[in-house]
């Protein structure tokens, strides 16, 4: 029965992530926004790092800090997709997919900036004194009530994708890696115990809401990110002579005449785009949900922070994974490395081949990567549920959130048992990511002048607290008055 549902969803939604508008639309929109904003991703790269490391709220009164907001975003971006997803992209599209992940990432940093600026511009303060926002808010408030159905559809798509499919995938990656590294079978007593512990930790976190999750993410995310980069850094140092070969393999597989003529180019490019967007989420609007919660002096500041989260995700973490996998494939031989389509399993074999106890260490990092992603996507789902029920009583809203949290926990528990469908789940995730992209990009394009106006205000007055009357726009938002 489940297989029938999976196949139906893939057949029905496959056009969303495979048509040229999506594959080429993502980089085209990103290049357009980059050009119109004078390549803001490079202009404010230093500002983004500066604000990212500021672990305090500017106004000391409402919301959460820019750092904790970014931690939620990085937790969502830096997940199993950075290891299993990147490896899967190279299986399907070859090493050349990594090159296109780099190129697209450098441009979609501007997309992440844009959606976060809008998330900040149209954010609201909820009853818990936390700022909320994102695509649903700026589509409805920025474009007017005639577009409210698009805002509703976006929230529904967010709940369906991030709240169900994505969570089950992340849990499956954890258990797959544990089995490969430690030989612990999911059906064993230890395996079931591990799954129950994961579900318990997730329950403890999600029932605490955004503030609880932001605090946990603020601790886990920096440790796991720095730790993973240190481990790969050691591998790079001991294999420093392989660096030129690594770049040669990646670039040659992106541009070889065989790839260009034989269709390999499209495979490399399309998988680079899809896996990159699955990993860094830029264009889907999820970063805007996290970014809107931050209490900052100006929307541009948080926009700059969100650009850095994309850089960390793709240019640093994904590249680190790619280096190890390509190094292992070069040493072991392709056929000895690619024993299945399971990205987590192949990555574990790769790390074992090039680092002492590398597979076991990778399994530990995968646990924290996937766990932080589960918490982050749970936040996005919670905020979407709150948007859909915003005009209802507190009792109704609380009940809806509780029901959603229980679904999250259920997906954690059943996710690993869907391992046989992992390839199809990746395909569904591509399709659902595309659906979010269509809704969000519509809002970005329609509200692009607002983004440019806010950016100009910051450029003219970088040290001034932003207020809505400073720009010639009727944004109707008390958060900035």
DADA-V963707 format. One record per residue. N is the residue number from 1. SS is DSSP state (H for helix, E for strand, L for the rest). OMEGA is omega in radians with two decimals (* if undefined). D_LAST is the distance of its C-alpha to the last C-alpha in whole Angstrom. Layout:
n=N ss=SS omega=OMEGA d_last=D_LAST
n=N ss=SS omega=OMEGA d_last=D_LAST
//
This chain:
n=1 ss=L omega=-3.13 d_last=54
n=2 ss=H omega=3.13 d_last=51
n=3 ss=H omega=3.11 d_last=52
n=4 ss=H omega=3.13 d_last=52
n=5 ss=H omega=-3.14 d_last=49
n=6 ss=H omega=-3.12 d_last=48
n=7 ss=H omega=3.12 d_last=50
n=8 ss=H omega=3.13 d_last=49
n=9 ss=H omega=3.14 d_last=45
n=10 ss=H omega=-3.13 d_last=46
n=11 ss=H omega=-3.07 d_last=48
n=12 ss=H omega=-3.01 d_last=45
n=13 ss=H omega=-3.02 d_last=42
n=14 ss=H omega=-3.11 d_last=44
n=15 ss=H omega=-3.08 d_last=43
n=16 ss=H omega=-3.04 d_last=40
n=17 ss=H omega=-3.10 d_last=40
n=18 ss=H omega=-3.11 d_last=43
n=19 ss=L omega=-3.08 d_last=43
n=20 ss=H omega=-3.11 d_last=42
n=21 ss=H omega=3.14 d_last=39
n=22 ss=H omega=-3.08 d_last=37
n=23 ss=H omega=-3.11 d_last=40
n=24 ss=H omega=-3.13 d_last=39
n=25 ss=H omega=3.13 d_last=36
n=26 ss=H omega=3.13 d_last=34
n=27 ss=H omega=-3.13 d_last=35
n=28 ss=H omega=3.11 d_last=35
n=29 ss=H omega=-3.13 d_last=31
n=30 ss=H omega=3.11 d_last=31
n=31 ss=H omega=3.12 d_last=33
n=32 ss=H omega=-3.13 d_last=31
n=33 ss=H omega=3.10 d_last=27
n=34 ss=H omega=-3.11 d_last=29
n=35 ss=H omega=-3.09 d_last=30
n=36 ss=H omega=-3.13 d_last=27
n=37 ss=L omega=3.09 d_last=25
n=38 ss=L omega=3.11 d_last=28
n=39 ss=L omega=-3.10 d_last=29
n=40 ss=H omega=-3.11 d_last=26
n=41 ss=H omega=3.08 d_last=28
n=42 ss=H omega=-3.13 d_last=30
n=43 ss=H omega=-3.09 d_last=28
n=44 ss=L omega=3.12 d_last=25
n=45 ss=H omega=3.13 d_last=28
n=46 ss=H omega=3.11 d_last=28
n=47 ss=H omega=3.14 d_last=25
n=48 ss=H omega=3.11 d_last=25
n=49 ss=H omega=-3.12 d_last=27
n=50 ss=H omega=-3.12 d_last=26
n=51 ss=H omega=3.12 d_last=23
n=52 ss=H omega=-3.07 d_last=25
n=53 ss=L omega=3.12 d_last=27
n=54 ss=L omega=-3.05 d_last=24
n=55 ss=L omega=3.08 d_last=24
n=56 ss=L omega=3.06 d_last=22
n=57 ss=L omega=-3.11 d_last=18
n=58 ss=L omega=-3.06 d_last=16
n=59 ss=L omega=3.04 d_last=14
n=60 ss=L omega=-3.03 d_last=17
n=61 ss=L omega=-3.05 d_last=15
n=62 ss=L omega=3.02 d_last=14
n=63 ss=L omega=3.11 d_last=16
n=64 ss=E omega=-3.06 d_last=19
n=65 ss=L omega=3.09 d_last=20
n=66 ss=H omega=-3.13 d_last=20
n=67 ss=H omega=-3.11 d_last=24
n=68 ss=H omega=3.05 d_last=24
n=69 ss=H omega=3.11 d_last=22
n=70 ss=H omega=3.13 d_last=24
n=71 ss=H omega=3.06 d_last=27
n=72 ss=H omega=-3.11 d_last=27
n=73 ss=H omega=3.12 d_last=26
n=74 ss=H omega=3.10 d_last=30
n=75 ss=H omega=3.10 d_last=31
n=76 ss=H omega=-3.11 d_last=31
n=77 ss=H omega=-3.10 d_last=32
n=78 ss=L omega=-3.11 d_last=35
n=79 ss=L omega=-3.12 d_last=37
n=80 ss=H omega=3.10 d_last=40
n=81 ss=H omega=3.13 d_last=40
n=82 ss=H omega=3.14 d_last=40
n=83 ss=L omega=-3.13 d_last=43
n=84 ss=H omega=-3.10 d_last=45
n=85 ss=H omega=3.13 d_last=43
n=86 ss=H omega=3.11 d_last=44
n=87 ss=H omega=3.12 d_last=47
n=88 ss=H omega=3.12 d_last=47
n=89 ss=H omega=3.14 d_last=46
n=90 ss=H omega=3.08 d_last=49
n=91 ss=H omega=-3.06 d_last=51
n=92 ss=H omega=-3.02 d_last=50
n=93 ss=H omega=-3.12 d_last=49
n=94 ss=L omega=-3.14 d_last=51
n=95 ss=L omega=3.13 d_last=50
n=96 ss=H omega=3.11 d_last=49
n=97 ss=H omega=-3.13 d_last=46
n=98 ss=H omega=3.12 d_last=44
n=99 ss=H omega=-3.10 d_last=44
n=100 ss=H omega=3.00 d_last=42
n=101 ss=H omega=3.12 d_last=40
n=102 ss=H omega=-3.06 d_last=39
n=103 ss=H omega=-3.11 d_last=39
n=104 ss=H omega=-3.12 d_last=36
n=105 ss=H omega=-3.12 d_last=34
n=106 ss=H omega=3.13 d_last=34
n=107 ss=H omega=-3.10 d_last=32
n=108 ss=H omega=2.96 d_last=30
n=109 ss=H omega=3.09 d_last=28
n=110 ss=H omega=3.08 d_last=26
n=111 ss=H omega=3.11 d_last=26
n=112 ss=H omega=3.09 d_last=25
n=113 ss=H omega=-3.05 d_last=22
n=114 ss=H omega=-3.09 d_last=21
n=115 ss=H omega=3.11 d_last=21
n=116 ss=H omega=3.06 d_last=19
n=117 ss=H omega=3.11 d_last=16
n=118 ss=H omega=3.10 d_last=16
n=119 ss=H omega=3.08 d_last=16
n=120 ss=H omega=-3.06 d_last=13
n=121 ss=H omega=-3.06 d_last=11
n=122 ss=L omega=-3.12 d_last=12
n=123 ss=L omega=3.10 d_last=12
n=124 ss=E omega=3.08 d_last=12
n=125 ss=E omega=-3.10 d_last=13
n=126 ss=L omega=-3.06 d_last=16
n=127 ss=L omega=3.11 d_last=18
n=128 ss=L omega=-3.14 d_last=20
n=129 ss=L omega=3.05 d_last=16
n=130 ss=L omega=3.09 d_last=17
n=131 ss=E omega=3.08 d_last=14
n=132 ss=E omega=-3.14 d_last=16
n=133 ss=L omega=-3.11 d_last=16
n=134 ss=L omega=-3.08 d_last=19
n=135 ss=H omega=-3.13 d_last=21
n=136 ss=H omega=-3.12 d_last=21
n=137 ss=H omega=-3.08 d_last=17
n=138 ss=H omega=3.03 d_last=17
n=139 ss=H omega=-3.12 d_last=20
n=140 ss=H omega=-3.06 d_last=19
n=141 ss=H omega=-3.10 d_last=16
n=142 ss=H omega=-3.09 d_last=16
n=143 ss=H omega=3.09 d_last=20
n=144 ss=L omega=-3.02 d_last=20
n=145 ss=H omega=-3.12 d_last=22
n=146 ss=H omega=3.10 d_last=25
n=147 ss=H omega=-3.04 d_last=25
n=148 ss=H omega=3.11 d_last=24
n=149 ss=H omega=3.09 d_last=27
n=150 ss=H omega=3.11 d_last=27
n=151 ss=H omega=3.11 d_last=24
n=152 ss=H omega=3.14 d_last=27
n=153 ss=H omega=3.11 d_last=29
n=154 ss=H omega=-3.13 d_last=27
n=155 ss=H omega=3.12 d_last=27
n=156 ss=H omega=3.12 d_last=30
n=157 ss=H omega=3.12 d_last=32
n=158 ss=H omega=3.13 d_last=30
n=159 ss=H omega=-3.10 d_last=31
n=160 ss=H omega=-3.06 d_last=35
n=161 ss=H omega=-3.06 d_last=35
n=162 ss=H omega=-3.06 d_last=33
n=163 ss=H omega=-3.10 d_last=34
n=164 ss=H omega=-3.02 d_last=37
n=165 ss=H omega=-3.08 d_last=39
n=166 ss=H omega=-3.13 d_last=37
n=167 ss=H omega=3.14 d_last=38
n=168 ss=H omega=3.12 d_last=42
n=169 ss=H omega=-3.13 d_last=42
n=170 ss=H omega=3.13 d_last=41
n=171 ss=H omega=3.13 d_last=43
n=172 ss=H omega=3.11 d_last=46
n=173 ss=H omega=3.11 d_last=45
n=174 ss=H omega=-3.06 d_last=45
n=175 ss=H omega=3.11 d_last=49
n=176 ss=H omega=-3.14 d_last=50
n=177 ss=H omega=3.13 d_last=50
n=178 ss=H omega=3.13 d_last=51
n=179 ss=H omega=-3.11 d_last=54
n=180 ss=H omega=-3.05 d_last=55
n=181 ss=H omega=-3.02 d_last=54
n=182 ss=H omega=-3.14 d_last=56
n=183 ss=L omega=-3.13 d_last=58
n=184 ss=L omega=-3.14 d_last=56
n=185 ss=L omega=-3.13 d_last=57
n=186 ss=L omega=-3.08 d_last=54
n=187 ss=L omega=3.11 d_last=56
n=188 ss=L omega=3.13 d_last=58
n=189 ss=H omega=3.13 d_last=57
n=190 ss=H omega=-3.14 d_last=55
n=191 ss=H omega=3.12 d_last=53
n=192 ss=H omega=3.14 d_last=52
n=193 ss=H omega=3.11 d_last=51
n=194 ss=H omega=-3.14 d_last=49
n=195 ss=H omega=3.13 d_last=47
n=196 ss=H omega=3.10 d_last=47
n=197 ss=H omega=3.11 d_last=45
n=198 ss=H omega=3.14 d_last=43
n=199 ss=H omega=3.12 d_last=42
n=200 ss=H omega=3.11 d_last=42
n=201 ss=H omega=3.11 d_last=39
n=202 ss=H omega=3.14 d_last=37
n=203 ss=H omega=3.13 d_last=37
n=204 ss=H omega=-3.07 d_last=36
n=205 ss=H omega=-3.01 d_last=33
n=206 ss=H omega=3.12 d_last=32
n=207 ss=L omega=3.05 d_last=32
n=208 ss=L omega=3.09 d_last=30
n=209 ss=H omega=-3.03 d_last=27
n=210 ss=H omega=-3.11 d_last=24
n=211 ss=H omega=3.10 d_last=24
n=212 ss=H omega=-3.12 d_last=28
n=213 ss=H omega=3.14 d_last=29
n=214 ss=H omega=3.10 d_last=26
n=215 ss=H omega=3.13 d_last=28
n=216 ss=H omega=3.13 d_last=31
n=217 ss=H omega=3.13 d_last=30
n=218 ss=H omega=3.09 d_last=29
n=219 ss=H omega=-3.03 d_last=33
n=220 ss=H omega=-2.96 d_last=35
n=221 ss=H omega=3.13 d_last=33
n=222 ss=H omega=-3.10 d_last=34
n=223 ss=H omega=-3.08 d_last=37
n=224 ss=H omega=-3.12 d_last=38
n=225 ss=H omega=-3.13 d_last=37
n=226 ss=H omega=3.14 d_last=39
n=227 ss=H omega=-3.14 d_last=42
n=228 ss=H omega=-3.14 d_last=42
n=229 ss=H omega=3.09 d_last=42
n=230 ss=H omega=3.13 d_last=44
n=231 ss=H omega=3.13 d_last=47
n=232 ss=H omega=3.10 d_last=47
n=233 ss=H omega=3.10 d_last=47
n=234 ss=H omega=3.10 d_last=50
n=235 ss=H omega=3.14 d_last=51
n=236 ss=H omega=-3.12 d_last=50
n=237 ss=H omega=-3.13 d_last=52
n=238 ss=H omega=3.12 d_last=55
n=239 ss=L omega=-3.02 d_last=55
n=240 ss=H omega=3.13 d_last=54
n=241 ss=H omega=-3.13 d_last=57
n=242 ss=H omega=-3.07 d_last=55
n=243 ss=H omega=3.11 d_last=52
n=244 ss=H omega=3.11 d_last=54
n=245 ss=H omega=3.11 d_last=55
n=246 ss=H omega=-3.13 d_last=52
n=247 ss=H omega=3.13 d_last=50
n=248 ss=H omega=3.14 d_last=53
n=249 ss=H omega=-3.11 d_last=53
n=250 ss=H omega=-3.05 d_last=50
n=251 ss=H omega=-3.12 d_last=50
n=252 ss=H omega=3.12 d_last=53
n=253 ss=H omega=3.06 d_last=53
n=254 ss=H omega=-2.99 d_last=50
n=255 ss=H omega=-3.10 d_last=52
n=256 ss=L omega=-3.13 d_last=55
n=257 ss=H omega=3.11 d_last=57
n=258 ss=H omega=3.14 d_last=58
n=259 ss=H omega=-3.10 d_last=55
n=260 ss=H omega=-3.07 d_last=54
n=261 ss=H omega=-2.98 d_last=57
n=262 ss=H omega=3.12 d_last=57
n=263 ss=L omega=3.12 d_last=54
n=264 ss=H omega=3.12 d_last=53
n=265 ss=H omega=-3.11 d_last=50
n=266 ss=H omega=3.10 d_last=48
n=267 ss=H omega=-3.13 d_last=49
n=268 ss=H omega=-3.09 d_last=48
n=269 ss=H omega=-3.06 d_last=45
n=270 ss=H omega=3.12 d_last=44
n=271 ss=H omega=3.05 d_last=44
n=272 ss=H omega=3.12 d_last=42
n=273 ss=H omega=-3.05 d_last=39
n=274 ss=H omega=-3.14 d_last=39
n=275 ss=H omega=3.10 d_last=40
n=276 ss=H omega=3.14 d_last=37
n=277 ss=H omega=3.06 d_last=35
n=278 ss=H omega=-3.10 d_last=36
n=279 ss=H omega=-3.02 d_last=36
n=280 ss=H omega=3.00 d_last=32
n=281 ss=L omega=-3.12 d_last=31
n=282 ss=L omega=-3.11 d_last=29
n=283 ss=L omega=3.12 d_last=28
n=284 ss=L omega=3.10 d_last=28
n=285 ss=L omega=-3.12 d_last=25
n=286 ss=H omega=3.10 d_last=25
n=287 ss=H omega=3.11 d_last=24
n=288 ss=H omega=3.11 d_last=21
n=289 ss=H omega=3.11 d_last=21
n=290 ss=H omega=-3.09 d_last=21
n=291 ss=H omega=-3.12 d_last=19
n=292 ss=H omega=-3.07 d_last=16
n=293 ss=L omega=-3.06 d_last=17
n=294 ss=E omega=3.07 d_last=16
n=295 ss=L omega=-3.08 d_last=14
n=296 ss=L omega=-3.14 d_last=14
n=297 ss=L omega=-3.05 d_last=12
n=298 ss=L omega=3.12 d_last=12
n=299 ss=H omega=-3.11 d_last=13
n=300 ss=H omega=-3.12 d_last=17
n=301 ss=H omega=3.14 d_last=18
n=302 ss=H omega=3.05 d_last=18
n=303 ss=H omega=3.11 d_last=20
n=304 ss=H omega=3.12 d_last=22
n=305 ss=H omega=-3.12 d_last=23
n=306 ss=H omega=3.06 d_last=24
n=307 ss=H omega=-3.11 d_last=26
n=308 ss=H omega=3.13 d_last=28
n=309 ss=H omega=3.07 d_last=28
n=310 ss=H omega=3.12 d_last=30
n=311 ss=H omega=3.13 d_last=32
n=312 ss=H omega=-3.07 d_last=33
n=313 ss=H omega=-2.96 d_last=34
n=314 ss=H omega=-3.06 d_last=36
n=315 ss=H omega=-3.12 d_last=37
n=316 ss=H omega=-2.99 d_last=38
n=317 ss=H omega=-3.12 d_last=39
n=318 ss=H omega=3.13 d_last=40
n=319 ss=H omega=3.12 d_last=43
n=320 ss=H omega=3.11 d_last=44
n=321 ss=H omega=-3.12 d_last=45
n=322 ss=H omega=-3.13 d_last=47
n=323 ss=H omega=-3.09 d_last=49
n=324 ss=H omega=-3.11 d_last=50
n=325 ss=H omega=3.13 d_last=51
n=326 ss=H omega=3.08 d_last=53
n=327 ss=H omega=3.14 d_last=54
n=328 ss=H omega=3.11 d_last=56
n=329 ss=H omega=3.12 d_last=57
n=330 ss=H omega=-3.11 d_last=58
n=331 ss=H omega=-3.05 d_last=60
n=332 ss=H omega=-2.97 d_last=61
n=333 ss=L omega=-3.04 d_last=62
n=334 ss=H omega=-3.06 d_last=59
n=335 ss=H omega=3.12 d_last=62
n=336 ss=H omega=-3.13 d_last=62
n=337 ss=H omega=-3.06 d_last=58
n=338 ss=L omega=-3.10 d_last=57
n=339 ss=L omega=3.12 d_last=59
n=340 ss=L omega=3.04 d_last=56
n=341 ss=L omega=-3.13 d_last=53
n=342 ss=L omega=-3.08 d_last=51
n=343 ss=H omega=-3.13 d_last=49
n=344 ss=H omega=-3.14 d_last=48
n=345 ss=H omega=-3.12 d_last=52
n=346 ss=H omega=3.11 d_last=53
n=347 ss=H omega=3.12 d_last=50
n=348 ss=H omega=3.09 d_last=52
n=349 ss=H omega=-3.12 d_last=55
n=350 ss=H omega=-3.13 d_last=54
n=351 ss=H omega=3.08 d_last=52
n=352 ss=H omega=-3.07 d_last=56
n=353 ss=H omega=-3.01 d_last=58
n=354 ss=H omega=-3.07 d_last=56
n=355 ss=L omega=3.14 d_last=55
n=356 ss=L omega=-3.09 d_last=57
n=357 ss=L omega=-3.08 d_last=55
n=358 ss=H omega=3.13 d_last=53
n=359 ss=H omega=3.13 d_last=53
n=360 ss=H omega=3.10 d_last=52
n=361 ss=H omega=3.11 d_last=49
n=362 ss=H omega=3.13 d_last=48
n=363 ss=H omega=3.11 d_last=48
n=364 ss=H omega=3.12 d_last=46
n=365 ss=H omega=3.12 d_last=43
n=366 ss=H omega=3.11 d_last=43
n=367 ss=H omega=-3.10 d_last=43
n=368 ss=H omega=3.08 d_last=40
n=369 ss=H omega=-3.09 d_last=38
n=370 ss=H omega=3.14 d_last=39
n=371 ss=H omega=3.12 d_last=38
n=372 ss=H omega=3.10 d_last=34
n=373 ss=H omega=3.11 d_last=34
n=374 ss=H omega=3.14 d_last=35
n=375 ss=H omega=-3.10 d_last=32
n=376 ss=H omega=-3.12 d_last=29
n=377 ss=H omega=3.05 d_last=30
n=378 ss=H omega=3.08 d_last=31
n=379 ss=H omega=-3.13 d_last=27
n=380 ss=H omega=3.10 d_last=26
n=381 ss=H omega=3.11 d_last=28
n=382 ss=H omega=-3.12 d_last=27
n=383 ss=H omega=3.11 d_last=23
n=384 ss=H omega=3.07 d_last=25
n=385 ss=H omega=3.13 d_last=27
n=386 ss=H omega=3.11 d_last=24
n=387 ss=H omega=-3.10 d_last=22
n=388 ss=H omega=-3.08 d_last=25
n=389 ss=L omega=-3.02 d_last=25
n=390 ss=L omega=-3.13 d_last=22
n=391 ss=L omega=3.13 d_last=23
n=392 ss=L omega=-3.14 d_last=26
n=393 ss=L omega=3.14 d_last=27
n=394 ss=H omega=-3.14 d_last=26
n=395 ss=H omega=-3.13 d_last=30
n=396 ss=H omega=3.13 d_last=30
n=397 ss=H omega=3.14 d_last=27
n=398 ss=H omega=3.12 d_last=29
n=399 ss=H omega=3.14 d_last=32
n=400 ss=H omega=3.12 d_last=31
n=401 ss=H omega=3.12 d_last=30
n=402 ss=H omega=3.12 d_last=33
n=403 ss=H omega=3.11 d_last=35
n=404 ss=H omega=3.12 d_last=33
n=405 ss=H omega=3.11 d_last=34
n=406 ss=H omega=3.08 d_last=38
n=407 ss=H omega=3.11 d_last=38
n=408 ss=H omega=-3.13 d_last=37
n=409 ss=H omega=3.11 d_last=39
n=410 ss=H omega=-3.14 d_last=42
n=411 ss=H omega=3.05 d_last=41
n=412 ss=H omega=-3.07 d_last=42
n=413 ss=H omega=-3.06 d_last=45
n=414 ss=H omega=-3.08 d_last=46
n=415 ss=H omega=-3.10 d_last=45
n=416 ss=H omega=-3.12 d_last=48
n=417 ss=H omega=3.08 d_last=50
n=418 ss=H omega=-3.04 d_last=49
n=419 ss=H omega=-3.12 d_last=50
n=420 ss=H omega=-3.11 d_last=53
n=421 ss=H omega=-3.00 d_last=50
n=422 ss=H omega=3.13 d_last=48
n=423 ss=H omega=3.12 d_last=48
n=424 ss=H omega=3.13 d_last=47
n=425 ss=H omega=3.05 d_last=44
n=426 ss=H omega=3.13 d_last=43
n=427 ss=H omega=3.10 d_last=44
n=428 ss=H omega=3.14 d_last=42
n=429 ss=H omega=3.07 d_last=39
n=430 ss=H omega=-3.10 d_last=39
n=431 ss=H omega=3.14 d_last=39
n=432 ss=H omega=3.06 d_last=36
n=433 ss=H omega=3.12 d_last=34
n=434 ss=H omega=3.13 d_last=35
n=435 ss=H omega=3.08 d_last=34
n=436 ss=H omega=3.14 d_last=30
n=437 ss=H omega=-3.10 d_last=30
n=438 ss=H omega=-3.13 d_last=31
n=439 ss=H omega=-3.05 d_last=28
n=440 ss=H omega=-3.12 d_last=26
n=441 ss=H omega=3.04 d_last=27
n=442 ss=H omega=3.11 d_last=27
n=443 ss=H omega=-3.13 d_last=23
n=444 ss=H omega=-3.12 d_last=23
n=445 ss=H omega=-3.12 d_last=25
n=446 ss=H omega=-3.08 d_last=23
n=447 ss=L omega=-3.06 d_last=20
n=448 ss=H omega=-3.13 d_last=21
n=449 ss=H omega=3.09 d_last=20
n=450 ss=H omega=3.10 d_last=16
n=451 ss=H omega=-3.10 d_last=18
n=452 ss=H omega=3.14 d_last=19
n=453 ss=H omega=3.13 d_last=17
n=454 ss=H omega=3.11 d_last=14
n=455 ss=H omega=3.13 d_last=18
n=456 ss=H omega=3.10 d_last=18
n=457 ss=H omega=3.14 d_last=15
n=458 ss=H omega=3.14 d_last=16
n=459 ss=H omega=3.13 d_last=20
n=460 ss=H omega=-3.07 d_last=19
n=461 ss=L omega=-3.02 d_last=17
n=462 ss=L omega=-3.08 d_last=18
n=463 ss=L omega=-3.07 d_last=17
n=464 ss=L omega=3.02 d_last=13
n=465 ss=L omega=-3.09 d_last=10
n=466 ss=L omega=3.00 d_last=9
n=467 ss=L omega=-3.02 d_last=5
n=468 ss=H omega=-3.10 d_last=6
n=469 ss=H omega=-3.13 d_last=7
n=470 ss=H omega=3.13 d_last=10
n=471 ss=L omega=-3.06 d_last=12
n=472 ss=L omega=-3.13 d_last=14
n=473 ss=L omega=3.07 d_last=13
n=474 ss=L omega=-3.08 d_last=12
n=475 ss=L omega=3.02 d_last=10
n=476 ss=L omega=-3.08 d_last=9
n=477 ss=L omega=-3.12 d_last=7
n=478 ss=H omega=-3.12 d_last=5
n=479 ss=H omega=-3.07 d_last=6
n=480 ss=H omega=3.13 d_last=4
n=481 ss=L omega=* d_last=0
//
